[in-house]
Amino acid sequence: MRLKTSVVLRLYSLCGILIQVAATKSKSKGSQGQFPLTQNVTVIEGETATLTCRVDQNDNTSLQWSNPAQQTLYFDDKKALRDNRIELLRASWHELTIRVTDVSLSDEGQYTCSLFTMPVKTSKAFLTVLGVPESPQITGFVSPVMEGDRMELTCKTSGSKPAADIRWFKNDKEVKDVKYLKEEDANRKTFTVSSTMNFKADRSDDGAVVSCRVDHESLHSSPQIAMQVLEIHYIPSVKIIPSTLWPEEGQSITLICESKGKPLPDPVLWTKDGGELPDPERMIVNGRELNIHMLNKTDNGTYRCEAENSIGLNSAEYVLIIRDVSNILLPTTVIPSLTTATVTTTVALTSTVPSATAIDTRDPNGYPGPTGTDHAVIGGIVAVVVFVTLCSIILLGRYLARHKGTYLTNEAKGAEDAPDADTAIINAEGSQVNAEEKKEYFI
């Protein structure tokens, strides 16, 4: 029955063509400038495609749409193919527009609009059907993952036409080092694509969101995304933080044991020098904190904090050194004392060598400071005093040498005036007697 109907429709179409050709044979000369106009159409699988054929100048010549198999769909306003998905929208001497609903991949191809002039003129319109990719799936994911293990995740999607593009992201940062694979499906129209990401698990990846994004022109800039949240298990990391950097005797100190791990570490264990805490009354453990009150020298030592979870154990150490307050010297102010130097010179007539005595008197109230700055000040003062003393001695020596020469010259005056040696001796003795009464003092 269906075959018979199809044959009748074909005969009907052929008769219509012959009638139209006969009716327009006399008008063929005026129809030479007529030509049908069409446009290519792209549609997503499952949506609706609209095919339009227009003629600007038409002298009542018939229009026809046919499918890629050259089956007539519509001849003017008459439907030739029984397909409920194909509908007529507009039919006139200048336009023939049809609509195909629920488009499938098999509808893709070249459609022909024919204008029955002499000769028949045609225009082609290619219908492209896009295959929508299926929602992506991530395989190879396990949870939890041990730190240091390698993970290989694969994202896969099928049914795309043309082949879809797959991109990997970790916390919104794209991962570039991936492998891409494209395979043709059994229908030889669509594709299955997959992408593989390989990486080494690290504690910094714990809680990271790994996403696989599928981009395709059929998705209207709304990519399909599959996500997984990484869970990385790792050994605890331990760090001790003191409440003060310079603990002193009599004060208190708090040692905070900061531990991070997954699973969360058990309560920490505090030890001192490899053993238990020696003074539990002063050394109080409060959660992850160790509080030591009234510090003294016996508290010096190495304190260890241990944290453990199901993955393993880790520890950190802190060396406590108590500062002795009694040995801490406070800075002092040095008041330099005035130094007095007195020089006394005595000259005797019977001696040709002068004597000099230097007396150095210092202020007993001067209190030198113990710090490095005070020592520098004292050293500077001492250097100045020594320098002044040396200069004074040099000047004094030169002064005495000049007066010594003058004395010897006066003593020899008696010998110069004497006529002979005996008289010179007598004059010299007289000069010595007079010298007992005359003394010179040089200060």
DOGU-610344 format. One record per residue (C-alpha): x, y, z; residue number from 1; chain. Coordinates in nm, 2 decimals, always signed. Layout:
<sites>
SITE:u:v:w:nr:kette
SITE:X:Y:Z:NUM:A
...
</sites>
This chain:
<sites>
SITE:u:v:w:nr:kette
SITE:+0.00:+0.00:+0.00:1:A
SITE:+0.28:+0.24:+0.09:2:A
SITE:+0.47:+0.16:-0.23:3:A
SITE:+0.16:+0.22:-0.43:4:A
SITE:+0.11:+0.56:-0.26:5:A
SITE:+0.46:+0.66:-0.33:6:A
SITE:+0.43:+0.57:-0.70:7:A
SITE:+0.10:+0.77:-0.72:8:A
SITE:+0.28:+1.07:-0.57:9:A
SITE:+0.56:+1.05:-0.81:10:A
SITE:+0.33:+1.03:-1.10:11:A
SITE:+0.14:+1.33:-0.96:12:A
SITE:+0.46:+1.52:-0.93:13:A
SITE:+0.56:+1.43:-1.29:14:A
SITE:+0.23:+1.53:-1.43:15:A
SITE:+0.25:+1.86:-1.25:16:A
SITE:+0.59:+1.92:-1.40:17:A
SITE:+0.47:+1.84:-1.75:18:A
SITE:+0.17:+2.06:-1.72:19:A
SITE:+0.38:+2.34:-1.58:20:A
SITE:+0.63:+2.30:-1.86:21:A
SITE:+0.36:+2.31:-2.12:22:A
SITE:+0.20:+2.62:-1.96:23:A
SITE:+0.52:+2.81:-1.94:24:A
SITE:+0.67:+2.72:-2.27:25:A
SITE:+0.54:+3.04:-2.43:26:A
SITE:+0.69:+3.24:-2.14:27:A
SITE:+1.03:+3.09:-2.14:28:A
SITE:+1.19:+3.39:-2.31:29:A
SITE:+1.07:+3.62:-2.03:30:A
SITE:+1.18:+3.38:-1.75:31:A
SITE:+1.55:+3.38:-1.84:32:A
SITE:+1.63:+3.63:-1.57:33:A
SITE:+1.46:+3.42:-1.29:34:A
SITE:+1.68:+3.23:-1.05:35:A
SITE:+1.60:+3.06:-0.71:36:A
SITE:+1.80:+3.17:-0.40:37:A
SITE:+1.87:+2.95:-0.09:38:A
SITE:+2.10:+2.96:+0.22:39:A
SITE:+2.29:+2.69:+0.41:40:A
SITE:+2.14:+2.59:+0.74:41:A
SITE:+2.31:+2.46:+1.06:42:A
SITE:+2.09:+2.31:+1.33:43:A
SITE:+2.15:+2.10:+1.65:44:A
SITE:+2.02:+1.75:+1.65:45:A
SITE:+1.67:+1.74:+1.79:46:A
SITE:+1.59:+2.10:+1.70:47:A
SITE:+1.40:+2.25:+1.40:48:A
SITE:+1.55:+2.34:+1.06:49:A
SITE:+1.38:+2.60:+0.82:50:A
SITE:+1.46:+2.59:+0.45:51:A
SITE:+1.36:+2.89:+0.24:52:A
SITE:+1.37:+2.93:-0.14:53:A
SITE:+1.30:+3.27:-0.29:54:A
SITE:+1.26:+3.41:-0.65:55:A
SITE:+1.26:+3.78:-0.69:56:A
SITE:+1.10:+3.78:-1.03:57:A
SITE:+0.86:+3.50:-1.11:58:A
SITE:+0.59:+3.48:-1.38:59:A
SITE:+0.39:+3.21:-1.20:60:A
SITE:+0.65:+2.94:-1.24:61:A
SITE:+0.63:+2.65:-0.98:62:A
SITE:+0.89:+2.59:-0.70:63:A
SITE:+0.99:+2.26:-0.55:64:A
SITE:+1.20:+2.13:-0.25:65:A
SITE:+1.37:+1.79:-0.26:66:A
SITE:+1.58:+1.61:+0.00:67:A
SITE:+1.94:+1.47:-0.04:68:A
SITE:+1.79:+1.15:-0.18:69:A
SITE:+1.62:+1.36:-0.45:70:A
SITE:+1.28:+1.29:-0.31:71:A
SITE:+1.03:+1.57:-0.36:72:A
SITE:+0.92:+1.72:-0.03:73:A
SITE:+0.69:+2.00:-0.15:74:A
SITE:+0.58:+2.10:-0.50:75:A
SITE:+0.44:+2.45:-0.46:76:A
SITE:+0.19:+2.41:-0.17:77:A
SITE:+0.14:+2.04:-0.23:78:A
SITE:+0.31:+1.79:+0.00:79:A
SITE:+0.48:+1.51:-0.19:80:A
SITE:+0.65:+1.30:+0.09:81:A
SITE:+0.47:+1.16:+0.39:82:A
SITE:+0.68:+1.27:+0.68:83:A
SITE:+0.50:+1.43:+0.97:84:A
SITE:+0.82:+1.62:+1.06:85:A
SITE:+0.81:+1.82:+0.74:86:A
SITE:+0.56:+2.11:+0.73:87:A
SITE:+0.48:+2.40:+0.49:88:A
SITE:+0.53:+2.75:+0.62:89:A
SITE:+0.48:+2.97:+0.31:90:A
SITE:+0.41:+2.90:-0.05:91:A
SITE:+0.38:+3.17:-0.32:92:A
SITE:+0.51:+3.25:-0.67:93:A
SITE:+0.81:+3.42:-0.50:94:A
SITE:+0.88:+3.19:-0.20:95:A
SITE:+0.86:+2.83:-0.09:96:A
SITE:+0.95:+2.78:+0.28:97:A
SITE:+0.93:+2.44:+0.46:98:A
SITE:+1.02:+2.33:+0.82:99:A
SITE:+1.17:+2.01:+0.94:100:A
SITE:+1.12:+1.94:+1.31:101:A
SITE:+1.32:+1.70:+1.54:102:A
SITE:+1.61:+1.70:+1.30:103:A
SITE:+1.83:+1.39:+1.32:104:A
SITE:+2.18:+1.32:+1.20:105:A
SITE:+2.04:+1.13:+0.90:106:A
SITE:+1.87:+1.45:+0.78:107:A
SITE:+2.20:+1.61:+0.71:108:A
SITE:+2.29:+1.67:+0.35:109:A
SITE:+2.22:+1.88:+0.04:110:A
SITE:+1.87:+2.00:-0.03:111:A
SITE:+1.76:+2.13:-0.37:112:A
SITE:+1.52:+2.41:-0.47:113:A
SITE:+1.40:+2.38:-0.83:114:A
SITE:+1.24:+2.66:-1.04:115:A
SITE:+1.05:+2.50:-1.34:116:A
SITE:+1.15:+2.73:-1.62:117:A
SITE:+1.29:+2.62:-1.95:118:A
SITE:+1.55:+2.49:-1.86:119:A
SITE:+1.49:+2.41:-1.49:120:A
SITE:+1.69:+2.62:-1.26:121:A
SITE:+1.81:+2.49:-0.92:122:A
SITE:+1.98:+2.62:-0.60:123:A
SITE:+2.15:+2.41:-0.33:124:A
SITE:+2.12:+2.45:+0.05:125:A
SITE:+2.33:+2.23:+0.27:126:A
SITE:+2.18:+2.12:+0.60:127:A
SITE:+2.44:+2.06:+0.87:128:A
SITE:+2.33:+1.87:+1.19:129:A
SITE:+2.54:+1.91:+1.50:130:A
SITE:+2.57:+1.61:+1.73:131:A
SITE:+2.55:+1.72:+2.10:132:A
SITE:+2.82:+1.56:+2.32:133:A
SITE:+2.70:+1.35:+2.61:134:A
SITE:+2.77:+1.46:+2.97:135:A
SITE:+3.14:+1.39:+3.05:136:A
SITE:+3.24:+1.13:+3.30:137:A
SITE:+3.56:+1.12:+3.50:138:A
SITE:+3.71:+0.77:+3.56:139:A
SITE:+4.02:+0.66:+3.76:140:A
SITE:+3.93:+0.87:+4.06:141:A
SITE:+3.99:+0.71:+4.41:142:A
SITE:+3.96:+0.87:+4.75:143:A
SITE:+4.15:+0.92:+4.96:144:A
SITE:+4.49:+0.92:+4.80:145:A
SITE:+4.82:+0.90:+4.98:146:A
SITE:+5.07:+1.18:+4.94:147:A
SITE:+5.33:+1.09:+4.68:148:A
SITE:+5.10:+0.85:+4.49:149:A
SITE:+5.03:+0.91:+4.12:150:A
SITE:+4.68:+0.97:+4.00:151:A
SITE:+4.55:+0.92:+3.64:152:A
SITE:+4.21:+1.07:+3.56:153:A
SITE:+4.03:+1.02:+3.23:154:A
SITE:+3.75:+1.24:+3.10:155:A
SITE:+3.53:+1.09:+2.83:156:A
SITE:+3.23:+1.20:+2.62:157:A
SITE:+3.05:+1.05:+2.32:158:A
SITE:+2.81:+1.16:+2.04:159:A
SITE:+2.97:+1.49:+1.94:160:A
SITE:+2.97:+1.60:+1.58:161:A
SITE:+3.21:+1.74:+1.50:162:A
SITE:+3.45:+1.61:+1.77:163:A
SITE:+3.42:+1.80:+2.10:164:A
SITE:+3.71:+1.96:+2.28:165:A
SITE:+3.81:+1.86:+2.64:166:A
SITE:+4.00:+2.08:+2.89:167:A
SITE:+4.12:+2.00:+3.24:168:A
SITE:+4.12:+2.25:+3.53:169:A
SITE:+4.25:+2.23:+3.89:170:A
SITE:+4.10:+2.51:+4.11:171:A
SITE:+4.01:+2.71:+3.80:172:A
SITE:+4.37:+2.69:+3.67:173:A
SITE:+4.40:+2.50:+3.34:174:A
SITE:+4.62:+2.20:+3.32:175:A
SITE:+4.81:+2.18:+2.99:176:A
SITE:+5.00:+1.85:+3.02:177:A
SITE:+4.72:+1.61:+2.91:178:A
SITE:+4.67:+1.34:+2.64:179:A
SITE:+4.38:+1.37:+2.39:180:A
SITE:+4.22:+1.09:+2.20:181:A
SITE:+3.94:+1.10:+1.93:182:A
SITE:+3.75:+0.80:+1.79:183:A
SITE:+3.47:+0.77:+1.54:184:A
SITE:+3.15:+0.61:+1.66:185:A
SITE:+2.98:+0.31:+1.50:186:A
SITE:+2.73:+0.54:+1.31:187:A
SITE:+3.04:+0.69:+1.14:188:A
SITE:+2.89:+1.04:+1.20:189:A
SITE:+2.97:+1.12:+1.56:190:A
SITE:+3.28:+1.10:+1.77:191:A
SITE:+3.39:+0.98:+2.11:192:A
SITE:+3.67:+1.19:+2.27:193:A
SITE:+3.87:+1.13:+2.58:194:A
SITE:+4.15:+1.32:+2.77:195:A
SITE:+4.38:+1.19:+3.04:196:A
SITE:+4.56:+1.38:+3.31:197:A
SITE:+4.84:+1.23:+3.52:198:A
SITE:+4.99:+1.39:+3.83:199:A
SITE:+5.16:+1.32:+4.16:200:A
SITE:+4.94:+1.37:+4.47:201:A
SITE:+5.06:+1.65:+4.70:202:A
SITE:+4.92:+1.78:+5.03:203:A
SITE:+4.86:+2.11:+4.86:204:A
SITE:+4.61:+1.93:+4.64:205:A
SITE:+4.39:+1.83:+4.93:206:A
SITE:+4.05:+1.98:+4.88:207:A
SITE:+4.13:+2.10:+4.53:208:A
SITE:+3.85:+2.08:+4.27:209:A
SITE:+3.95:+1.89:+3.95:210:A
SITE:+3.71:+1.96:+3.66:211:A
SITE:+3.68:+1.83:+3.31:212:A
SITE:+3.51:+2.08:+3.07:213:A
SITE:+3.37:+1.98:+2.73:214:A
SITE:+3.34:+2.26:+2.48:215:A
SITE:+3.13:+2.23:+2.16:216:A
SITE:+2.95:+2.46:+1.92:217:A
SITE:+2.62:+2.29:+1.99:218:A
SITE:+2.64:+2.39:+2.36:219:A
SITE:+2.59:+2.76:+2.29:220:A
SITE:+2.89:+2.87:+2.50:221:A
SITE:+2.76:+2.67:+2.80:222:A
SITE:+3.02:+2.39:+2.84:223:A
SITE:+2.94:+2.06:+3.01:224:A
SITE:+3.15:+2.01:+3.33:225:A
SITE:+3.23:+1.71:+3.54:226:A
SITE:+3.40:+1.77:+3.88:227:A
SITE:+3.58:+1.57:+4.15:228:A
SITE:+3.72:+1.70:+4.49:229:A
SITE:+4.06:+1.56:+4.58:230:A
SITE:+4.12:+1.41:+4.92:231:A
SITE:+4.49:+1.37:+5.00:232:A
SITE:+4.61:+1.20:+5.32:233:A
SITE:+4.95:+1.30:+5.45:234:A
SITE:+5.18:+1.27:+5.75:235:A
SITE:+5.16:+1.56:+6.00:236:A
SITE:+5.38:+1.86:+5.98:237:A
SITE:+5.50:+1.99:+6.32:238:A
SITE:+5.63:+2.33:+6.43:239:A
SITE:+5.69:+2.48:+6.78:240:A
SITE:+5.61:+2.85:+6.83:241:A
SITE:+5.73:+3.01:+7.16:242:A
SITE:+5.54:+3.29:+7.33:243:A
SITE:+5.87:+3.48:+7.39:244:A
SITE:+6.21:+3.47:+7.23:245:A
SITE:+6.41:+3.57:+7.54:246:A
SITE:+6.27:+3.39:+7.84:247:A
SITE:+6.41:+3.50:+8.18:248:A
SITE:+6.42:+3.35:+8.53:249:A
SITE:+6.10:+3.39:+8.71:250:A
SITE:+5.89:+3.44:+8.40:251:A
SITE:+5.65:+3.21:+8.22:252:A
SITE:+5.66:+3.07:+7.87:253:A
SITE:+5.41:+2.90:+7.64:254:A
SITE:+5.53:+2.66:+7.37:255:A
SITE:+5.26:+2.61:+7.10:256:A
SITE:+5.29:+2.29:+6.90:257:A
SITE:+5.14:+2.36:+6.55:258:A
SITE:+5.06:+2.03:+6.37:259:A
SITE:+4.88:+1.98:+6.04:260:A
SITE:+4.79:+1.65:+5.89:261:A
SITE:+4.51:+1.44:+5.73:262:A
SITE:+4.36:+1.26:+5.90:263:A
SITE:+4.39:+1.51:+6.19:264:A
SITE:+4.67:+1.42:+6.42:265:A
SITE:+4.60:+1.27:+6.77:266:A
SITE:+4.67:+1.49:+7.08:267:A
SITE:+5.04:+1.59:+7.08:268:A
SITE:+5.30:+1.44:+7.32:269:A
SITE:+5.55:+1.67:+7.50:270:A
SITE:+5.89:+1.54:+7.62:271:A
SITE:+6.21:+1.71:+7.76:272:A
SITE:+6.55:+1.58:+7.68:273:A
SITE:+6.41:+1.25:+7.56:274:A
SITE:+6.21:+1.18:+7.87:275:A
SITE:+5.89:+1.29:+8.05:276:A
SITE:+5.84:+1.64:+8.17:277:A
SITE:+6.03:+1.66:+8.51:278:A
SITE:+5.80:+1.90:+8.69:279:A
SITE:+5.43:+1.85:+8.61:280:A
SITE:+5.33:+2.11:+8.86:281:A
SITE:+5.50:+2.39:+8.67:282:A
SITE:+5.49:+2.23:+8.33:283:A
SITE:+5.13:+2.21:+8.23:284:A
SITE:+5.01:+2.06:+7.90:285:A
SITE:+4.69:+2.22:+7.77:286:A
SITE:+4.59:+2.06:+7.44:287:A
SITE:+4.87:+2.15:+7.20:288:A
SITE:+5.03:+2.40:+7.44:289:A
SITE:+5.30:+2.35:+7.70:290:A
SITE:+5.29:+2.62:+7.97:291:A
SITE:+5.60:+2.65:+8.20:292:A
SITE:+5.57:+2.88:+8.50:293:A
SITE:+5.85:+3.03:+8.72:294:A
SITE:+6.13:+2.95:+8.49:295:A
SITE:+6.47:+2.86:+8.64:296:A
SITE:+6.80:+2.72:+8.52:297:A
SITE:+6.68:+2.36:+8.56:298:A
SITE:+6.43:+2.42:+8.28:299:A
SITE:+6.70:+2.46:+8.02:300:A
SITE:+6.70:+2.18:+7.76:301:A
SITE:+6.54:+2.04:+7.44:302:A
SITE:+6.17:+2.01:+7.43:303:A
SITE:+6.01:+1.78:+7.17:304:A
SITE:+5.65:+1.78:+7.04:305:A
SITE:+5.53:+1.47:+6.86:306:A
SITE:+5.22:+1.44:+6.64:307:A
SITE:+5.08:+1.12:+6.49:308:A
SITE:+4.80:+1.01:+6.26:309:A
SITE:+4.72:+0.70:+6.07:310:A
SITE:+4.97:+0.78:+5.81:311:A
SITE:+5.28:+0.83:+6.03:312:A
SITE:+5.45:+1.03:+6.31:313:A
SITE:+5.64:+1.35:+6.30:314:A
SITE:+5.80:+1.58:+6.56:315:A
SITE:+5.97:+1.92:+6.62:316:A
SITE:+6.22:+2.03:+6.88:317:A
SITE:+6.28:+2.36:+7.06:318:A
SITE:+6.59:+2.44:+7.27:319:A
SITE:+6.50:+2.65:+7.58:320:A
SITE:+6.78:+2.87:+7.73:321:A
SITE:+6.69:+3.08:+8.04:322:A
SITE:+6.86:+3.41:+8.07:323:A
SITE:+7.00:+3.49:+8.41:324:A
SITE:+6.87:+3.83:+8.53:325:A
SITE:+7.16:+3.88:+8.78:326:A
SITE:+7.41:+3.87:+8.49:327:A
SITE:+7.23:+4.13:+8.29:328:A
SITE:+7.43:+4.45:+8.32:329:A
SITE:+7.23:+4.77:+8.30:330:A
SITE:+7.38:+5.05:+8.09:331:A
SITE:+7.55:+5.33:+8.30:332:A
SITE:+7.65:+5.69:+8.24:333:A
SITE:+8.03:+5.76:+8.28:334:A
SITE:+8.13:+6.10:+8.42:335:A
SITE:+8.50:+6.15:+8.34:336:A
SITE:+8.71:+6.30:+8.63:337:A
SITE:+8.94:+6.59:+8.60:338:A
SITE:+9.31:+6.48:+8.61:339:A
SITE:+9.55:+6.72:+8.78:340:A
SITE:+9.93:+6.69:+8.70:341:A
SITE:+10.17:+6.89:+8.92:342:A
SITE:+10.54:+6.91:+8.82:343:A
SITE:+10.80:+7.03:+9.07:344:A
SITE:+11.17:+7.09:+8.97:345:A
SITE:+11.45:+7.14:+9.22:346:A
SITE:+11.80:+7.25:+9.11:347:A
SITE:+12.10:+7.21:+9.35:348:A
SITE:+12.43:+7.39:+9.30:349:A
SITE:+12.63:+7.08:+9.38:350:A
SITE:+12.45:+6.86:+9.13:351:A
SITE:+12.44:+6.89:+8.76:352:A
SITE:+12.14:+6.65:+8.71:353:A
SITE:+11.79:+6.80:+8.77:354:A
SITE:+11.52:+6.58:+8.93:355:A
SITE:+11.16:+6.58:+8.82:356:A
SITE:+10.87:+6.42:+9.00:357:A
SITE:+10.52:+6.38:+8.83:358:A
SITE:+10.22:+6.33:+9.05:359:A
SITE:+9.90:+6.20:+8.89:360:A
SITE:+9.59:+6.24:+9.09:361:A
SITE:+9.26:+6.08:+8.98:362:A
SITE:+8.91:+6.13:+9.10:363:A
SITE:+8.83:+5.83:+9.31:364:A
SITE:+8.46:+5.88:+9.25:365:A
SITE:+8.48:+5.79:+8.88:366:A
SITE:+8.27:+5.47:+8.81:367:A
SITE:+8.37:+5.30:+8.48:368:A
SITE:+8.08:+5.15:+8.30:369:A
SITE:+8.09:+4.78:+8.21:370:A
SITE:+7.94:+4.80:+7.87:371:A
SITE:+8.14:+4.82:+7.55:372:A
SITE:+8.04:+5.19:+7.50:373:A
SITE:+8.17:+5.28:+7.85:374:A
SITE:+8.50:+5.11:+7.79:375:A
SITE:+8.55:+5.31:+7.47:376:A
SITE:+8.49:+5.64:+7.66:377:A
SITE:+8.73:+5.54:+7.93:378:A
SITE:+9.00:+5.44:+7.68:379:A
SITE:+8.96:+5.77:+7.50:380:A
SITE:+9.01:+5.97:+7.83:381:A
SITE:+9.31:+5.76:+7.93:382:A
SITE:+9.47:+5.81:+7.58:383:A
SITE:+9.42:+6.19:+7.61:384:A
SITE:+9.57:+6.20:+7.96:385:A
SITE:+9.88:+5.99:+7.85:386:A
SITE:+9.92:+6.22:+7.55:387:A
SITE:+9.91:+6.54:+7.76:388:A
SITE:+10.16:+6.39:+8.02:389:A
SITE:+10.41:+6.29:+7.75:390:A
SITE:+10.39:+6.63:+7.60:391:A
SITE:+10.45:+6.79:+7.94:392:A
SITE:+10.76:+6.58:+8.01:393:A
SITE:+10.91:+6.66:+7.67:394:A
SITE:+10.86:+7.03:+7.72:395:A
SITE:+11.00:+7.01:+8.08:396:A
SITE:+11.31:+6.83:+7.96:397:A
SITE:+11.39:+7.09:+7.70:398:A
SITE:+11.34:+7.37:+7.96:399:A
SITE:+11.57:+7.21:+8.22:400:A
SITE:+11.84:+7.15:+7.95:401:A
SITE:+11.85:+7.52:+7.87:402:A
SITE:+11.89:+7.63:+8.24:403:A
SITE:+12.16:+7.38:+8.31:404:A
SITE:+12.38:+7.53:+8.04:405:A
SITE:+12.33:+7.88:+8.19:406:A
SITE:+12.44:+7.76:+8.54:407:A
SITE:+12.76:+7.60:+8.42:408:A
SITE:+12.86:+7.91:+8.23:409:A
SITE:+12.83:+8.13:+8.54:410:A
SITE:+13.03:+7.88:+8.74:411:A
SITE:+13.33:+7.90:+8.50:412:A
SITE:+13.35:+8.28:+8.51:413:A
SITE:+13.61:+8.28:+8.80:414:A
SITE:+13.86:+8.07:+8.60:415:A
SITE:+13.84:+8.30:+8.30:416:A
SITE:+13.94:+8.62:+8.51:417:A
SITE:+14.22:+8.44:+8.71:418:A
SITE:+14.58:+8.51:+8.60:419:A
SITE:+14.70:+8.16:+8.71:420:A
SITE:+14.57:+7.82:+8.81:421:A
SITE:+14.59:+7.88:+9.19:422:A
SITE:+14.39:+8.20:+9.16:423:A
SITE:+14.13:+8.01:+8.95:424:A
SITE:+14.09:+7.74:+9.22:425:A
SITE:+14.05:+8.01:+9.50:426:A
SITE:+13.79:+8.19:+9.29:427:A
SITE:+13.61:+7.86:+9.22:428:A
SITE:+13.60:+7.78:+9.59:429:A
SITE:+13.47:+8.12:+9.67:430:A
SITE:+13.20:+8.08:+9.41:431:A
SITE:+13.09:+7.76:+9.58:432:A
SITE:+13.07:+7.93:+9.92:433:A
SITE:+12.86:+8.21:+9.77:434:A
SITE:+12.65:+7.95:+9.60:435:A
SITE:+12.54:+7.81:+9.94:436:A
SITE:+12.38:+8.14:+10.01:437:A
SITE:+12.23:+8.20:+9.66:438:A
SITE:+12.00:+7.93:+9.52:439:A
SITE:+11.79:+7.94:+9.22:440:A
SITE:+11.45:+7.77:+9.20:441:A
SITE:+11.29:+7.69:+8.87:442:A
SITE:+10.94:+7.58:+8.86:443:A
</sites>
